[in-house]
Amino acid sequence: MSDAAVDPRGRISHAIADITGLRFLPDRAPAALVNISPTGLLAESGAPFRVGSAVALSFEGGFTPEVVTGRVARCEVSVMGSDGKLRYHVGVEFDATLELDAGTVEETAAPASGHVRNRW
């Protein structure tokens, strides 16, 4: 897969131009797509989800399929907003592998430097 970028843990992730929004169903809770691969995704959401629970996600922006199902593989606090509300990183493992077409994939940029420094 030449259109994929590999993160430091060796996982393939993609930036998909056709995904402009993401919502957890059935209540259509909005989420921000962090990354996606053929077997799952990482999203940031204002709602926590129980690990192991079944979820359905709706993609906005013309991506096919429009809805995918899966299970929550992880859910952890990612940040506390300036409004005092928590945001969560929710990892979802898909029930079926997605076909990520090379025409819709934008390569994820690699860090400018191989050296990463923790600010804290």
N, C-alpha and C positions, 0 to 999 in steps of 0.2 A: 504494500500500500504506500505508494510514494506521496500521496496527498495528505498523509497523516504526520502529525508531530508527536514525538515521544516525550513524555514527561520524565522527570528524574527517577521515578519508580518503574519505568519501562512500560507504562500503560499508554495506549494510543488514544489521543483525544482530537477532536475536530471542532472547528468553528463553522457553523452552518449558516450561510447567508439567508436561506429561506425561512429561518426561525426568527420571528420578530417578537414573540411573546410566548409565555408558558403559563398554564393554569392547572391547578390540581382540581380534579372533578370529585364529587358532583357540585360542590359549592363554588367552583370557579375561582378559588383563592389564587391570586396572582403570585408568580414566582419569577426569578431571574435565572436564566440558564447560565451556569458557570462553565461547564464543558459537557461534551457528549461523546460517546463511542458507540459502536454497534451493539454492545451488551448492556449499556446503562448510561446514566447521566448524573451530574451533580447540579443541584439547583439551590438558590438562596430564597428562603421563604420567611414570612412573618409568622407562620404557623408551625408548631412542632408536630412531628409524626412519630408514631410508635414503630420501633424497629421490628421488622417481620410483618407489618401490616400490608395488606394489598392496597395499591393505589392505581388510579387512572390519571393520565396527563393529557392535556389538550395542547397541541402546538398551534401557534398563530403564525400567519405569514405565508401560507402556501406549501409548507413542508408536508410530505406524504410519508407515512400515514398521519392523519390529523390527530388521532388518539392512540396512545399506547398504554399498556397495562404492565404492572410489575410489582415488586415488593421493596419496601424500604430496607436498605442494607445498613444505613447509618443515619443518624440525625444528631447534630451537635450544635451548640451555640457558636455562631461565627462572629457576631459583633453586637454591641449595644449601640443603637442609633443615638443621635443627639436628642431625639425625642424621648429617650429612656426605654424604648421598646427593643426587645431582643429580635435578632434575625438568626435564622438557622440554616446550616448547610444540610441538605437532605440528599443522600445518595440513594438512587433507585436502580435496582437490577431489573432489566426488562424480562418479561415472560418469553418473548421471542426476539431473536437477533434482528436488528434493523439493517437494511441495505443503505449505506451512505454513499450516494452517487458522487463520483469524482467531480461532476459538473457543479454540484452544490456545496462542495467543501472548500473552505478557505484555509490555507495553512496557518497554523497558530505560530506567531512569532516567538523565536527563542530569546531568552534574556540576552542583553547586550554584552554582559560579562559573565564569565564562568564562576566568578566569585560572588557569593551572596552573603550579605551581612545582616544580622538580626539587629533591629533598632532597639530592642528591649534588652 
